């Protein structure tokens, strides 16, 4: 079992399936949003997380907004700026949802491991000519 999200470096290369949890046509949580949440948790800032992921602050903010809207409680609590600056943190609910998402990823990877290994034998490697 991998370490909890708070202890694991963000953007750790993950082998196996990439899960996207959908709500109607909208993605509630997926690999990119999960990484953004991890980076917010570690940096305490949406803008710092966005810079680390090489995305605009606006894009990160919109992802946080739409992710929060997909759940019954917000996953990220943003604090307004001021003399001490703003900042953001995952709520207890957000930490729980992120941990559940990462656990789903691990479960899916274990469940599908043999099938994915069999499938990989038919894929080109990056060094194969096209």
C-alpha positions in Angstrom: 0.0 0.0 0.0 1.4 3.4 -0.9 1.8 6.2 1.7 -1.2 8.5 2.3 -1.5 11.5 -0.1 -0.1 13.9 2.5 3.2 11.9 2.7 3.5 11.0 -1.0 5.2 13.4 -3.4 2.7 14.8 -6.0 2.8 13.7 -9.6 4.3 10.3 -8.6 4.3 8.2 -11.8 1.5 5.7 -11.4 1.3 2.6 -13.5 -2.1 1.1 -14.1 -5.5 2.5 -14.8 -6.3 6.2 -14.6 -9.7 6.6 -13.0 -12.1 9.5 -13.6 -15.1 9.7 -11.4 -17.9 11.2 -13.4 -21.0 13.0 -12.3 -23.2 13.2 -15.3 -21.0 14.6 -18.0 -18.7 16.3 -15.5 -15.5 14.9 -14.0 -15.9 15.0 -10.2 -12.3 13.7 -9.6 -9.6 12.3 -11.8 -5.8 12.1 -11.9 -5.2 15.8 -12.6 -7.6 17.1 -10.0 -6.2 14.6 -7.5 -2.7 15.9 -8.1 -3.9 19.5 -7.8 -5.5 18.6 -4.5 -2.3 17.0 -3.3 -0.3 20.0 -4.3 -2.7 22.4 -2.6 -2.5 20.3 0.6 1.3 20.4 0.5 1.8 24.0 -0.5 -1.2 25.6 1.3 -1.9 27.6 -1.9 -3.9 27.2 -5.1 -1.5 29.6 -7.0 1.6 27.6 -5.8 0.0 24.3 -6.8 -0.9 25.8 -10.2 2.7 27.0 -10.7 4.0 23.5 -9.8 1.7 21.9 -12.3 2.5 24.6 -15.0 -1.1 25.7 -15.3 -2.6 29.1 -14.9 -4.1 30.2 -11.6 -7.4 30.7 -13.3 -7.4 27.1 -14.6 -6.5 25.8 -11.2 -9.2 27.9 -9.5 -11.9 26.7 -12.0 -10.9 23.1 -11.3 -11.1 23.6 -7.6 -14.5 25.4 -8.0 -16.0 22.6 -10.2 -14.6 19.9 -8.0 -16.1 21.5 -4.9 -19.4 21.9 -6.7 -19.5 18.1 -7.6 -19.5 17.0 -4.0 -21.9 17.5 -1.1 -19.2 19.4 0.8 -16.2 21.4 -0.4 -12.9 19.6 -0.8 -10.8 22.8 -0.7 -11.3 25.8 1.5 -9.8 29.0 0.0 -9.0 31.9 2.3 -9.1 35.4 1.0 -6.0 37.5 0.9 -5.1 40.1 3.4 -2.1 41.1 5.5 -1.1 37.5 6.0 -2.0 36.5 2.4 -4.6 34.1 1.3 -4.1 30.4 1.1 -6.0 27.2 0.7 -6.3 23.9 2.4 -8.1 20.7 2.0 -11.0 20.3 4.3 -11.3 17.1 6.3 -13.9 15.9 3.8 -11.4 16.8 0.9 -8.7 14.7 2.6 -11.1 11.8 3.0 -12.3 12.0 -0.7 -8.7 12.2 -1.9 -7.7 9.2 0.2 -10.7 7.3 -1.1 -9.8 8.1 -4.7 -6.2 7.0 -4.3 -7.4 3.8 -2.6 -9.8 3.2 -5.6 -6.8 3.6 -8.0 -4.8 1.1 -6.0 -7.7 -1.4 -5.9 -8.3 -1.1 -9.6 -4.6 -1.5 -10.4 -4.5 -4.7 -8.3 -7.7 -6.1 -9.7 -6.7 -5.4 -13.3 -2.9 -6.2 -13.1 -3.0 -9.5 -14.9 -5.3 -8.2 -17.7 -3.2 -5.1 -18.1 0.0 -7.1 -18.3 -1.5 -9.3 -21.0 -2.7 -6.2 -22.9 0.7 -4.4 -22.7 2.4 -7.1 -24.8 0.5 -5.8 -27.8 1.4 -2.1 -27.3 4.4 -0.4 -29.0 7.1 0.8 -26.8 8.2 4.4 -27.0 11.4 3.3 -28.8 9.5 1.3 -31.5 9.3 2.9 -35.0 5.9 3.9 -36.1 
